[in-house]
Amino acid sequence: MDTAYVEMAKEQVDIARLEYAFTAFIARHVTFRSFITKEGKMQALSTSPMFKLEHISEYMVSPNTAKNADNNRAADDRRLATRANMLEMGIDVFTWPLFDVRVTHMSPTSSAVHIAVSLFLMDAMSDLILRQELSALYRAGPKQAISRILPPAGKLAFKDYCTALDAQLPQSDTYALWARGGAYQPDPGLKCLHAFLECSVSHRCVLSDI
């Protein structure tokens, strides 16, 4: 199943804050609360769930400098293995969530965040807004009201946006998942390493390198 994959580097990730950012994002966008039924229809969960990270690769700190160099190489190997595993597995669209998030701690001060999302949920532009909104929510944290950092989310689902695009309706842009979203400045500490679509096993399309 086609999957969008984003990998981001950041200073040591605060897991609780990252989980909050995803929980808030899911609550804002009905599309990210949706899955595909066996009848082939998109259905949203009746309530917005709390998001919990289930895959966290820890970094082992050693007092031995030479050993830490080995640990750094091992951490990078785990990062690459996580990327390969997420792309190979893809996303099961018949079970929520239609996305997967994992963290690889690369050193005592840095982490890599891996995000894979089914293309049933978003396109390339939506990927950009996903990263911008998550960055804003992570940076603000749970103590700041979301209404103070982000405009109201669009009420239409991504499938409505796709329908409008397919029909080439003049108002297609207003059907976007982020219908009333603005232009947010990404967290300067959050650098996208790789963002590409897995179009097939042997072909990947580069979306961005920010």
N, C-alpha and C positions, 0 to 999 in steps of 0.2 A: 504494500500500500504506500503511495507517495507520501513523503514526509518532509517537512521543513525542519532544518536543523540549525541551531544557533549556538555558538560557544563563546562565552565571554570571560574575560579575565578581570579580577577585581582584587583589592586588598582583602585580607582575611574576611571571609563572608560570615556575617552574623546569621546563623541558621534560623533563629526565631524571627528575625526581622524579614528574612527572605520568605519564610512561610507566611508571615503576615501579608507581604506584598502580593503573593499569589492568591491568598484567600480574598483580599480586597479586590484584586483584578477579576477573579471568578465571579464575585458578587456583582461587579459592575457590568459584566458582559454575559448575557444569557447563552451566547454561542459556546462559551467555555464551560457551560454547565450541561452541554448537550452530548448525546451519543446517538448512534444509528440503531434502530430497531431491526429485528430479523425481517420485518416487512419492507425494510429499506427506507424508512422515514426517520427524520431527525426528531428526537424527543429530548426535552430539557428535564433535568432533575426538579422535583417539586420544591426542594429547599436548597439553599446555597451552602455547600459543605466547607468545613475547615480543611485546608490543604496541609499535608504533612509530607516532608521529604523522607523517602524510604531508602535512598541510595546515597551514602556519604562516604567518600574515601578519605581516611585520615592520613595526616603526615606524621611520621615518627621522627621526633627530634632526638639527636644524639649529641653528647658533649664532645664527640670526636669530629673535628672539622672534615677530615677525609671521609669519614662515614656519612656525614651530611651530604657530601657531593654525590655519594652513591644513592642516598635517599632522594636527592633532587632528580636524578636520572630515573629512579624507580617511580617517583610521582609523575614524571612526564610520560613514562610508559603506561601508567594507570590511566592518565588523561586520554591518551591515544586509544587505549583499549576500550575505555568507556564510550568514546565517540564511535568507534567501529561497531561496538555492540548495539548501541542505540539505533544506528542506521541499518544494521543487519536485521534487527528484530522488528523494526517498524512499529506501528501503532495498531492495537486491536480496536477498531472503530465501533464494535458492538458492546464495549464495556467502558464506562466512564472511569478515568478521564481520557480524552483523546489527545493527551499530551503526556510527556514524561520529563521530569526535571531531576538532575543529579548534580552533585557537587564533588569536585576533586580538590582537596587542599594540597597546593603545590609546594608550600613552604610555611614556616610559622607566620608569615605576613601576607600570603597571597593565596588565592583560590581560583579555580575555573568553574564556571557554571555552565552546565550542558542543558539545552532545552530542545526537545523534539516535539513537533506539533503536526497532527494530521492535516493534510491539505483540505480536508472537509471543513476546517475551521478558519483558514486564513490564506491570503495570497501574499505576494511580496510586500505590498504597501502595508498590509495589516501587520506583517512581521516587524516593520520599522516602528509602528505605533505600539505594538506589544512591548518592544524593548524600551521605548521611551516612557510608557506608562509604568512599567515595572520599576524602572530606574527612579522615577519620581516617587512612587509609593515606598520603595525601599529607603530612599534618602530621607523621606519625611518621617517614616515610622508610624506606629499606631497611635501616638499621642497627638498627632496633628490631624485635624478634620480634613477628609478627602476633598470636600468642596472648596477648600482653600488652596489646593494644589492642582486639581484637575477639573475641567468643565464636566457637566453632566454627560454620561455615556449615551450613545445612540440606543434607541429602544428596539431597532430592527435587528434581526439576526443576519449572520453572514450569508445565509442562503438567499435572503431577499436581495442583498447586494449583488450576488451572482446572477440572480434572475434578471435584475435590471440591466446588468452588463450584457448578458446574453441577448436580451431584447433590444440592446442599444438605445435605451431610453435616455433622453436628454438629462434627466435628473439622476443618472446613475451614481454620481459622486455623493449625493445626499443619502444614498442607501447603504453607504459603507458601514461596516461594523462600528466604526468610530465616528458616526454621523456628525456629531457636534464637537468632535475632538479638535484641539488646537495644535500648535506646533510647540512641542516641549523640548527643552534642552536636556539631552542625555546627561546622566551623572558623569562628570569628567573622570571619575575613578573606575568607570565601567567601560572597558574597551572591547568591542566585538572582534574576535579573532577570525571566526569563520561563520558565514551564513550562506547556506546553499540548499537547493531543493534536490532531493534524491529522485531524479526523474526515472532512473532505472538502476539496475545493479551496476551497470558499467558506465553510466553517464550522469554527471551531476552538473547542475547549472548554478554558476556563482550569482548570488544576489547582491551581496555587499561586503565590503571590507573596510570597516570604519575604525 
